[in-house]
Amino acid sequence: MATTLGEIATFLHAKLIGDESIVISGLATLTGAQAGELSFLANMAYRDQLQSTLASAVIVHPKQADECKCAALVMDNPYLGYAKVSSLFDTLPSANGNIHPSAVVSESANISENVSIAANAVIEDHAVIAKGAIIGAGCVVGANSRIGCNTRLHQNVSIYHDVTLGENCIIHSGVVIGSDGFGFANEQGKWVKIRQIGGVSIGNQVEIGANSTIDRGAMSDTRIGDGVILDNLIQIAHNVEIGENTAMAACCKVAGSTKIGANCTLSGGVGVTGHLTLVDGTHITAMSLVTKSITEPGSYSSGTAMSKTSEWRKSAARFRQLDDMAKRLKTIEKSIDS
């Protein structure tokens, strides 16, 4: 689409410096932008690029407004401005409100108005698809599951039975919600499966990245709060609870029955063991392993910093000696005290 800079300024509630009639037809980086495109400056590492950009306009902080050689949209949070204006140029195809002839929809399913169901999708018995929902090609919505208003399932999403998805959610391709939790009992060396009779309950405005999995609860539901965002390749085990507005980057793994609070962040590759509690406002840095509950908000890390392999091997050998060293130190301290 194309729109004027004045219209964008009104949409963003931004201060406009420059010609409001400039037509903007797309978004681009400072270095990649051409005439007719809008860019933004949120990272000061790219500040020098303001001088050379060919963009017709840039979203900037008030402190950088005078440095902009083209038209400027001035906001306290340029990155937020970029996020909002991106919705005006989204290339995602819109829903058509039709059910494809190859889709298989149970007679007992409840399909509301303006629902789009693409080719080869399957909607099983007593499923409920609310108004404006979009079910992509090859998706399966299991028996008794509910998809909220305006929620989108991209291609090849698998929703098992007894799963509830809230409104305005985005579920990316390959996601599996409601698969069995990893529950087994051992009988004389053989594994006996524990039937997972709970479901999954997901709130509103949740986004789940491609190929992520959320297991159903063993007895009660696994629960994901409103506004949670999960990146690609994330594993959420059975009966995990995640508080509202928590964010997890790619490849995080959360073991069963752990409760993660609201407004937490887990960076890429974080692991959290089972039956723990992470208080609201907990932030875990990349590749950390959380093995005990966190009761005070703040930033936490584990692991060791990268070093040359030869140095790391020496350090690893010393790690194994720490217990002995601690005992020897305690003996020396007692000797000094005496």
C-alpha atoms as a printed R data frame, in Angstrom:
    type eleno elety resid chain resno       x       y      z
1   ATOM     1    CA   MET     A     1   0.000   0.000  0.000
2   ATOM     2    CA   ALA     A     2   0.991   3.647 -0.181
3   ATOM     3    CA   THR     A     3   0.112   6.419  2.238
4   ATOM     4    CA   THR     A     4   1.271   9.931  2.959
5   ATOM     5    CA   LEU     A     5   3.724  10.907  5.632
6   ATOM     6    CA   GLY     A     6   1.058  13.094  7.215
7   ATOM     7    CA   GLU     A     7  -1.290  10.147  7.553
8   ATOM     8    CA   ILE     A     8   1.463   8.069  9.127
9   ATOM     9    CA   ALA     A     9   2.263  10.875 11.574
10  ATOM    10    CA   THR     A    10  -1.382  10.969 12.627
11  ATOM    11    CA   PHE     A    11  -1.484   7.181 12.963
12  ATOM    12    CA   LEU     A    12   1.628   7.182 15.199
13  ATOM    13    CA   HIS     A    13   0.818  10.395 17.082
14  ATOM    14    CA   ALA     A    14   4.290  11.517 16.026
15  ATOM    15    CA   LYS     A    15   5.620  15.022 15.425
16  ATOM    16    CA   LEU     A    16   6.259  15.560 11.723
17  ATOM    17    CA   ILE     A    17   9.192  17.590 10.484
18  ATOM    18    CA   GLY     A    18   8.935  17.899  6.712
19  ATOM    19    CA   ASP     A    19   6.413  17.661  3.891
20  ATOM    20    CA   GLU     A    20   3.265  15.850  4.971
21  ATOM    21    CA   SER     A    21   2.339  15.081  1.337
22  ATOM    22    CA   ILE     A    22   5.336  12.778  0.773
23  ATOM    23    CA   VAL     A    23   4.052   9.383 -0.357
24  ATOM    24    CA   ILE     A    24   5.452   6.373  1.539
25  ATOM    25    CA   SER     A    25   5.149   2.991 -0.160
26  ATOM    26    CA   GLY     A    26   7.281   0.767  2.082
27  ATOM    27    CA   LEU     A    27   9.705   0.279  4.965
28  ATOM    28    CA   ALA     A    28  13.453  -0.296  4.803
29  ATOM    29    CA   THR     A    29  16.669  -0.072  6.792
30  ATOM    30    CA   LEU     A    30  18.650   3.147  6.782
31  ATOM    31    CA   THR     A    31  21.220   1.710  4.370
32  ATOM    32    CA   GLY     A    32  18.731  -0.125  2.161
33  ATOM    33    CA   ALA     A    33  16.036   2.539  1.876
34  ATOM    34    CA   GLN     A    34  15.209   4.306 -1.364
35  ATOM    35    CA   ALA     A    35  13.021   7.303 -2.179
36  ATOM    36    CA   GLY     A    36   9.444   6.651 -1.118
37  ATOM    37    CA   GLU     A    37  10.429   4.434  1.814
38  ATOM    38    CA   LEU     A    38  10.331   5.025  5.569
39  ATOM    39    CA   SER     A    39  13.110   3.958  7.942
40  ATOM    40    CA   PHE     A    40  13.842   4.303 11.661
41  ATOM    41    CA   LEU     A    41  16.740   4.806 14.058
42  ATOM    42    CA   ALA     A    42  16.496   2.914 17.339
43  ATOM    43    CA   ASN     A    43  20.095   1.719 17.810
44  ATOM    44    CA   MET     A    44  22.692   4.452 18.173
45  ATOM    45    CA   ALA     A    45  25.270   2.187 16.535
46  ATOM    46    CA   TYR     A    46  23.612   3.171 13.248
47  ATOM    47    CA   ARG     A    47  23.406   6.876 14.011
48  ATOM    48    CA   ASP     A    48  25.925   7.863 11.316
49  ATOM    49    CA   GLN     A    49  23.653   6.335  8.682
50  ATOM    50    CA   LEU     A    50  21.223   9.229  9.150
51  ATOM    51    CA   GLN     A    51  23.594  11.347  7.095
52  ATOM    52    CA   SER     A    52  23.656   9.040  4.063
53  ATOM    53    CA   THR     A    53  20.256   7.334  3.998
54  ATOM    54    CA   LEU     A    54  18.135   7.735  0.865
55  ATOM    55    CA   ALA     A    55  14.894   7.204  2.806
56  ATOM    56    CA   SER     A    56  12.184   9.804  2.298
57  ATOM    57    CA   ALA     A    57  11.618   9.911  6.048
58  ATOM    58    CA   VAL     A    58  12.996   8.415  9.263
59  ATOM    59    CA   ILE     A    59  11.385   7.757 12.635
60  ATOM    60    CA   VAL     A    60  13.780   9.259 15.210
61  ATOM    61    CA   HIS     A    61  14.064  10.220 18.858
62  ATOM    62    CA   PRO     A    62  13.811  13.966 19.602
63  ATOM    63    CA   LYS     A    63  17.560  14.046 20.336
64  ATOM    64    CA   GLN     A    64  18.350  12.961 16.759
65  ATOM    65    CA   ALA     A    65  15.712  15.042 14.980
66  ATOM    66    CA   ASP     A    66  18.181  17.782 13.990
67  ATOM    67    CA   GLU     A    67  20.598  15.193 12.548
68  ATOM    68    CA   CYS     A    68  18.064  13.830 10.072
69  ATOM    69    CA   LYS     A    69  18.720  15.057  6.518
70  ATOM    70    CA   CYS     A    70  15.260  14.031  5.291
71  ATOM    71    CA   ALA     A    71  11.773  14.340  6.735
72  ATOM    72    CA   ALA     A    72  11.432  13.052 10.287
73  ATOM    73    CA   LEU     A    73   8.739  11.494 12.431
74  ATOM    74    CA   VAL     A    74   9.767  12.325 15.992
75  ATOM    75    CA   MET     A    75   8.838   9.904 18.793
76  ATOM    76    CA   ASP     A    76  10.189   9.035 22.232
77  ATOM    77    CA   ASN     A    77  10.314   5.361 21.196
78  ATOM    78    CA   PRO     A    78  11.246   5.030 17.495
79  ATOM    79    CA   TYR     A    79  11.336   1.231 17.643
80  ATOM    80    CA   LEU     A    80   7.758   1.170 18.919
81  ATOM    81    CA   GLY     A    81   6.837   3.516 16.104
82  ATOM    82    CA   TYR     A    82   8.395   1.131 13.595
83  ATOM    83    CA   ALA     A    83   6.489  -1.777 15.144
84  ATOM    84    CA   LYS     A    84   3.167   0.026 14.846
85  ATOM    85    CA   VAL     A    85   3.676   1.374 11.329
86  ATOM    86    CA   SER     A    86   4.713  -2.081 10.082
87  ATOM    87    CA   SER     A    87   1.054  -3.085 10.324
88  ATOM    88    CA   LEU     A    88   0.264  -0.636  7.519
89  ATOM    89    CA   PHE     A    89   2.614  -2.436  5.132
90  ATOM    90    CA   ASP     A    90   2.021  -6.062  6.132
91  ATOM    91    CA   THR     A    91   2.135  -8.365  3.089
92  ATOM    92    CA   LEU     A    92   0.322 -11.266  4.775
93  ATOM    93    CA   PRO     A    93  -2.669 -12.264  2.606
94  ATOM    94    CA   SER     A    94  -5.986 -11.349  4.183
95  ATOM    95    CA   ALA     A    95  -8.619 -13.904  5.037
96  ATOM    96    CA   ASN     A    96 -11.357 -14.565  2.494
97  ATOM    97    CA   GLY     A    97 -14.013 -15.840  4.870
98  ATOM    98    CA   ASN     A    98 -14.449 -19.031  2.830
99  ATOM    99    CA   ILE     A    99 -14.223 -22.743  3.605
100 ATOM   100    CA   HIS     A   100 -12.199 -24.592  0.962
101 ATOM   101    CA   PRO     A   101 -13.989 -27.560 -0.657
102 ATOM   102    CA   SER     A   102 -11.188 -29.927  0.387
103 ATOM   103    CA   ALA     A   103 -11.464 -29.001  4.088
104 ATOM   104    CA   VAL     A   104 -13.065 -31.647  6.311
105 ATOM   105    CA   VAL     A   105 -15.396 -30.062  8.859
106 ATOM   106    CA   SER     A   106 -17.370 -32.184 11.314
107 ATOM   107    CA   GLU     A   107 -21.120 -31.669 11.291
108 ATOM   108    CA   SER     A   108 -20.984 -31.152 15.048
109 ATOM   109    CA   ALA     A   109 -18.347 -28.412 14.845
110 ATOM   110    CA   ASN     A   110 -19.503 -24.858 15.540
111 ATOM   111    CA   ILE     A   111 -18.162 -22.519 12.858
112 ATOM   112    CA   SER     A   112 -18.934 -18.816 13.342
113 ATOM   113    CA   GLU     A   113 -19.315 -16.189 10.636
114 ATOM   114    CA   ASN     A   114 -16.404 -14.860  8.594
115 ATOM   115    CA   VAL     A   115 -14.202 -17.862  9.390
116 ATOM   116    CA   SER     A   116 -11.584 -18.864  6.801
117 ATOM   117    CA   ILE     A   117 -10.643 -22.530  6.508
118 ATOM   118    CA   ALA     A   118  -8.016 -23.349  3.876
119 ATOM   119    CA   ALA     A   119  -7.360 -26.444  1.812
120 ATOM   120    CA   ASN     A   120  -7.066 -29.852  3.519
121 ATOM   121    CA   ALA     A   121  -7.721 -28.510  7.007
122 ATOM   122    CA   VAL     A   122  -9.602 -30.786  9.417
123 ATOM   123    CA   ILE     A   123 -12.033 -29.564 12.078
124 ATOM   124    CA   GLU     A   124 -13.058 -32.419 14.362
125 ATOM   125    CA   ASP     A   125 -16.187 -33.112 16.405
126 ATOM   126    CA   HIS     A   126 -17.574 -30.345 18.627
127 ATOM   127    CA   ALA     A   127 -14.709 -27.975 17.895
128 ATOM   128    CA   VAL     A   128 -15.601 -24.279 18.081
129 ATOM   129    CA   ILE     A   129 -14.120 -21.762 15.650
130 ATOM   130    CA   ALA     A   130 -15.017 -18.190 16.642
131 ATOM   131    CA   LYS     A   131 -15.738 -15.205 14.413
132 ATOM   132    CA   GLY     A   132 -12.947 -14.082 12.112
133 ATOM   133    CA   ALA     A   133 -10.600 -16.967 12.886
134 ATOM   134    CA   ILE     A   134  -8.278 -18.168 10.127
135 ATOM   135    CA   ILE     A   135  -7.368 -21.849  9.811
136 ATOM   136    CA   GLY     A   136  -4.462 -22.377  7.413
137 ATOM   137    CA   ALA     A   137  -3.937 -25.162  4.918
138 ATOM   138    CA   GLY     A   138  -3.312 -28.585  6.438
139 ATOM   139    CA   CYS     A   139  -4.228 -27.573  9.994
140 ATOM   140    CA   VAL     A   140  -6.028 -29.925 12.375
141 ATOM   141    CA   VAL     A   141  -8.284 -28.662 15.168
142 ATOM   142    CA   GLY     A   142  -9.072 -31.540 17.489
143 ATOM   143    CA   ALA     A   143 -12.304 -32.551 19.125
144 ATOM   144    CA   ASN     A   144 -13.765 -30.138 21.692
145 ATOM   145    CA   SER     A   145 -11.067 -27.547 21.063
146 ATOM   146    CA   ARG     A   146 -11.888 -23.851 20.801
147 ATOM   147    CA   ILE     A   147 -10.248 -21.228 18.593
148 ATOM   148    CA   GLY     A   148 -10.934 -17.613 19.645
149 ATOM   149    CA   CYS     A   149 -12.018 -14.635 17.570
150 ATOM   150    CA   ASN     A   150  -9.541 -13.430 14.943
151 ATOM   151    CA   THR     A   151  -6.952 -16.038 15.882
152 ATOM   152    CA   ARG     A   152  -4.802 -17.240 12.985
153 ATOM   153    CA   LEU     A   153  -3.363 -20.716 12.572
154 ATOM   154    CA   HIS     A   154  -0.738 -20.715  9.852
155 ATOM   155    CA   GLN     A   155  -0.229 -23.789  7.665
156 ATOM   156    CA   ASN     A   156   0.142 -27.250  9.216
157 ATOM   157    CA   VAL     A   157  -0.623 -26.426 12.837
158 ATOM   158    CA   SER     A   158  -1.838 -29.337 14.972
159 ATOM   159    CA   ILE     A   159  -4.280 -28.564 17.764
160 ATOM   160    CA   TYR     A   160  -5.124 -31.682 19.757
161 ATOM   161    CA   HIS     A   161  -8.397 -32.276 21.595
162 ATOM   162    CA   ASP     A   162  -9.512 -30.143 24.577
163 ATOM   163    CA   VAL     A   163  -7.328 -27.145 23.758
164 ATOM   164    CA   THR     A   164  -8.542 -23.572 24.192
165 ATOM   165    CA   LEU     A   165  -6.966 -20.702 22.258
166 ATOM   166    CA   GLY     A   166  -7.952 -17.134 23.079
167 ATOM   167    CA   GLU     A   167  -8.607 -14.180 20.801
168 ATOM   168    CA   ASN     A   168  -6.160 -12.520 18.396
169 ATOM   169    CA   CYS     A   169  -3.513 -15.220 18.722
170 ATOM   170    CA   ILE     A   170  -0.971 -16.064 16.020
171 ATOM   171    CA   ILE     A   171   0.198 -19.668 15.779
172 ATOM   172    CA   HIS     A   172   2.965 -20.314 13.260
173 ATOM   173    CA   SER     A   173   3.533 -23.329 11.044
174 ATOM   174    CA   GLY     A   174   4.498 -26.638 12.594
175 ATOM   175    CA   VAL     A   175   3.269 -25.783 16.086
176 ATOM   176    CA   VAL     A   176   1.794 -28.670 18.079
177 ATOM   177    CA   ILE     A   177  -0.474 -27.821 21.011
178 ATOM   178    CA   GLY     A   178  -1.879 -30.512 23.280
179 ATOM   179    CA   SER     A   179   0.503 -33.378 22.628
180 ATOM   180    CA   ASP     A   180   1.017 -35.786 25.522
181 ATOM   181    CA   GLY     A   181   3.225 -34.726 28.390
182 ATOM   182    CA   PHE     A   182   6.225 -36.928 29.141
183 ATOM   183    CA   GLY     A   183   4.658 -38.978 31.906
184 ATOM   184    CA   PHE     A   184   5.609 -42.590 32.602
185 ATOM   185    CA   ALA     A   185   5.871 -44.902 35.596
186 ATOM   186    CA   ASN     A   186   8.384 -47.726 35.774
187 ATOM   187    CA   GLU     A   187   7.345 -51.309 36.422
188 ATOM   188    CA   GLN     A   188  10.302 -53.670 36.735
189 ATOM   189    CA   GLY     A   189  12.285 -51.895 34.050
190 ATOM   190    CA   LYS     A   190   9.379 -51.293 31.683
191 ATOM   191    CA   TRP     A   191   7.669 -47.957 31.148
192 ATOM   192    CA   VAL     A   192   3.931 -47.634 31.806
193 ATOM   193    CA   LYS     A   193   2.326 -44.627 30.134
194 ATOM   194    CA   ILE     A   194   0.435 -42.121 32.281
195 ATOM   195    CA   ARG     A   195  -2.560 -40.941 30.296
196 ATOM   196    CA   GLN     A   196  -2.545 -37.176 29.974
197 ATOM   197    CA   ILE     A   197  -6.138 -36.199 30.709
198 ATOM   198    CA   GLY     A   198  -5.687 -32.455 31.105
199 ATOM   199    CA   GLY     A   199  -5.781 -29.916 28.282
200 ATOM   200    CA   VAL     A   200  -4.089 -26.677 27.292
201 ATOM   201    CA   SER     A   201  -5.493 -23.214 27.986
202 ATOM   202    CA   ILE     A   202  -3.961 -20.280 26.095
203 ATOM   203    CA   GLY     A   203  -4.956 -16.661 26.656
204 ATOM   204    CA   ASN     A   204  -5.518 -13.742 24.303
205 ATOM   205    CA   GLN     A   205  -2.949 -12.103 22.006
206 ATOM   206    CA   VAL     A   206  -0.463 -14.948 22.353
207 ATOM   207    CA   GLU     A   207   2.050 -15.620 19.572
208 ATOM   208    CA   ILE     A   208   3.765 -19.003 19.243
209 ATOM   209    CA   GLY     A   209   6.705 -19.465 16.875
210 ATOM   210    CA   ALA     A   210   7.215 -22.162 14.272
211 ATOM   211    CA   ASN     A   211   7.750 -25.775 15.360
212 ATOM   212    CA   SER     A   212   7.163 -25.075 19.030
213 ATOM   213    CA   THR     A   213   5.310 -27.606 21.193
214 ATOM   214    CA   ILE     A   214   3.071 -27.198 24.214
215 ATOM   215    CA   ASP     A   215   2.146 -30.395 26.039
216 ATOM   216    CA   ARG     A   216  -1.247 -31.020 27.575
217 ATOM   217    CA   GLY     A   217  -1.559 -31.358 31.344
218 ATOM   218    CA   ALA     A   218  -1.442 -34.656 33.160
219 ATOM   219    CA   MET     A   219  -4.638 -33.912 35.120
220 ATOM   220    CA   SER     A   220  -5.188 -30.127 35.011
221 ATOM   221    CA   ASP     A   221  -4.404 -27.825 32.081
222 ATOM   222    CA   THR     A   222  -1.100 -26.423 30.941
223 ATOM   223    CA   ARG     A   223  -1.676 -22.630 31.004
224 ATOM   224    CA   ILE     A   224  -0.264 -19.772 28.924
225 ATOM   225    CA   GLY     A   225  -1.308 -16.256 29.992
226 ATOM   226    CA   ASP     A   226  -2.432 -13.280 27.917
227 ATOM   227    CA   GLY     A   227   0.184 -11.524 25.814
228 ATOM   228    CA   VAL     A   228   2.826 -14.262 26.035
229 ATOM   229    CA   ILE     A   229   5.217 -14.429 23.070
230 ATOM   230    CA   LEU     A   230   7.140 -17.611 22.291
231 ATOM   231    CA   ASP     A   231   9.813 -17.817 19.598
232 ATOM   232    CA   ASN     A   232  10.532 -20.809 17.345
233 ATOM   233    CA   LEU     A   233  11.479 -24.299 18.582
234 ATOM   234    CA   ILE     A   234  10.299 -23.913 22.164
235 ATOM   235    CA   GLN     A   235   9.200 -26.836 24.351
236 ATOM   236    CA   ILE     A   236   6.657 -26.263 27.117
237 ATOM   237    CA   ALA     A   237   6.056 -29.414 29.147
238 ATOM   238    CA   HIS     A   238   2.880 -30.600 30.858
239 ATOM   239    CA   ASN     A   239   1.275 -28.456 33.560
240 ATOM   240    CA   VAL     A   240   3.653 -25.547 33.059
241 ATOM   241    CA   GLU     A   241   2.103 -22.146 33.802
242 ATOM   242    CA   ILE     A   242   3.394 -18.983 32.126
243 ATOM   243    CA   GLY     A   243   2.259 -15.554 33.328
244 ATOM   244    CA   GLU     A   244   1.035 -12.744 31.118
245 ATOM   245    CA   ASN     A   245   3.405 -10.815 28.842
246 ATOM   246    CA   THR     A   246   6.314 -13.178 29.392
247 ATOM   247    CA   ALA     A   247   8.628 -13.624 26.387
248 ATOM   248    CA   MET     A   248  10.874 -16.539 25.443
249 ATOM   249    CA   ALA     A   249  13.471 -16.535 22.657
250 ATOM   250    CA   ALA     A   250  14.188 -19.540 20.444
251 ATOM   251    CA   CYS     A   251  15.050 -23.002 21.779
252 ATOM   252    CA   CYS     A   252  13.956 -22.476 25.391
253 ATOM   253    CA   LYS     A   253  12.846 -25.648 27.201
254 ATOM   254    CA   VAL     A   254  10.644 -25.680 30.305
255 ATOM   255    CA   ALA     A   255  10.153 -28.921 32.214
256 ATOM   256    CA   GLY     A   256   6.911 -30.073 33.783
257 ATOM   257    CA   SER     A   257   4.909 -28.268 36.487
258 ATOM   258    CA   THR     A   258   7.144 -25.198 36.543
259 ATOM   259    CA   LYS     A   259   5.427 -21.848 37.104
260 ATOM   260    CA   ILE     A   260   6.902 -18.818 35.355
261 ATOM   261    CA   GLY     A   261   5.560 -15.445 36.426
262 ATOM   262    CA   ALA     A   262   4.370 -12.427 34.486
263 ATOM   263    CA   ASN     A   263   6.635 -10.042 32.573
264 ATOM   264    CA   CYS     A   264   9.575 -12.436 32.538
265 ATOM   265    CA   THR     A   265  12.094 -12.857 29.712
266 ATOM   266    CA   LEU     A   266  14.036 -15.995 28.822
267 ATOM   267    CA   SER     A   267  16.783 -15.487 26.270
268 ATOM   268    CA   GLY     A   268  17.726 -18.043 23.630
269 ATOM   269    CA   GLY     A   269  18.499 -21.597 24.671
270 ATOM   270    CA   VAL     A   270  17.467 -21.260 28.327
271 ATOM   271    CA   GLY     A   271  16.522 -24.465 30.145
272 ATOM   272    CA   VAL     A   272  14.290 -24.579 33.226
273 ATOM   273    CA   THR     A   273  13.986 -27.779 35.231
274 ATOM   274    CA   GLY     A   274  10.696 -29.056 36.611
275 ATOM   275    CA   HIS     A   275   8.561 -28.104 39.617
276 ATOM   276    CA   LEU     A   276  10.151 -24.657 40.037
277 ATOM   277    CA   THR     A   277   8.677 -21.193 40.495
278 ATOM   278    CA   LEU     A   278  10.073 -18.079 38.809
279 ATOM   279    CA   VAL     A   279   8.714 -14.878 40.312
280 ATOM   280    CA   ASP     A   280   7.266 -12.056 38.206
281 ATOM   281    CA   GLY     A   281   9.953  -9.940 36.548
282 ATOM   282    CA   THR     A   282  12.575 -12.667 36.283
283 ATOM   283    CA   HIS     A   283  15.057 -12.303 33.404
284 ATOM   284    CA   ILE     A   284  17.318 -15.198 32.352
285 ATOM   285    CA   THR     A   285  20.278 -14.636 30.041
286 ATOM   286    CA   ALA     A   286  21.058 -16.841 27.049
287 ATOM   287    CA   MET     A   287  21.993 -20.525 27.449
288 ATOM   288    CA   SER     A   288  21.416 -20.512 31.208
289 ATOM   289    CA   LEU     A   289  20.095 -23.544 33.091
290 ATOM   290    CA   VAL     A   290  17.687 -22.756 35.926
291 ATOM   291    CA   THR     A   291  17.755 -25.528 38.554
292 ATOM   292    CA   LYS     A   292  16.129 -23.868 41.556
293 ATOM   293    CA   SER     A   293  13.225 -21.512 42.153
294 ATOM   294    CA   ILE     A   294  13.743 -17.750 41.857
295 ATOM   295    CA   THR     A   295  11.959 -15.714 44.513
296 ATOM   296    CA   GLU     A   296  13.301 -12.213 43.816
297 ATOM   297    CA   PRO     A   297  12.906 -10.397 40.486
298 ATOM   298    CA   GLY     A   298  16.051  -9.533 38.561
299 ATOM   299    CA   SER     A   299  18.506 -10.874 36.005
300 ATOM   300    CA   TYR     A   300  20.052 -14.321 36.434
301 ATOM   301    CA   SER     A   301  22.730 -16.243 34.528
302 ATOM   302    CA   SER     A   302  24.499 -19.599 34.664
303 ATOM   303    CA   GLY     A   303  27.282 -21.352 32.796
304 ATOM   304    CA   THR     A   304  30.751 -20.072 32.047
305 ATOM   305    CA   ALA     A   305  31.953 -17.501 29.565
306 ATOM   306    CA   MET     A   306  33.504 -18.625 26.294
307 ATOM   307    CA   SER     A   307  37.262 -19.054 26.185
308 ATOM   308    CA   LYS     A   308  39.822 -20.865 24.062
309 ATOM   309    CA   THR     A   309  39.315 -24.630 24.225
310 ATOM   310    CA   SER     A   310  42.708 -25.222 25.848
311 ATOM   311    CA   GLU     A   311  41.894 -22.691 28.587
312 ATOM   312    CA   TRP     A   312  38.362 -24.030 29.039
313 ATOM   313    CA   ARG     A   313  39.670 -27.577 29.568
314 ATOM   314    CA   LYS     A   314  41.991 -26.368 32.320
315 ATOM   315    CA   SER     A   315  39.094 -24.529 33.969
316 ATOM   316    CA   ALA     A   316  36.854 -27.587 33.661
317 ATOM   317    CA   ALA     A   317  39.473 -29.680 35.425
318 ATOM   318    CA   ARG     A   318  39.548 -27.121 38.239
319 ATOM   319    CA   PHE     A   319  35.755 -27.217 38.537
320 ATOM   320    CA   ARG     A   320  36.068 -30.855 39.566
321 ATOM   321    CA   GLN     A   321  38.555 -29.869 42.260
322 ATOM   322    CA   LEU     A   322  36.361 -27.157 43.820
323 ATOM   323    CA   ASP     A   323  34.886 -29.393 46.519
324 ATOM   324    CA   ASP     A   324  38.309 -30.577 47.631
325 ATOM   325    CA   MET     A   325  39.639 -27.011 47.516
326 ATOM   326    CA   ALA     A   326  36.702 -25.778 49.624
327 ATOM   327    CA   LYS     A   327  37.359 -28.462 52.254
328 ATOM   328    CA   ARG     A   328  41.079 -27.599 52.377
329 ATOM   329    CA   LEU     A   329  40.244 -23.890 52.702
330 ATOM   330    CA   LYS     A   330  37.877 -24.609 55.569
331 ATOM   331    CA   THR     A   331  40.617 -26.613 57.324
332 ATOM   332    CA   ILE     A   332  43.073 -23.749 56.886
333 ATOM   333    CA   GLU     A   333  40.538 -21.226 58.227
334 ATOM   334    CA   LYS     A   334  39.957 -23.384 61.321
335 ATOM   335    CA   SER     A   335  43.711 -23.660 61.818
336 ATOM   336    CA   ILE     A   336  44.103 -19.876 61.613
337 ATOM   337    CA   ASP     A   337  41.217 -19.290 64.011
338 ATOM   338    CA   SER     A   338  42.686 -21.685 66.549
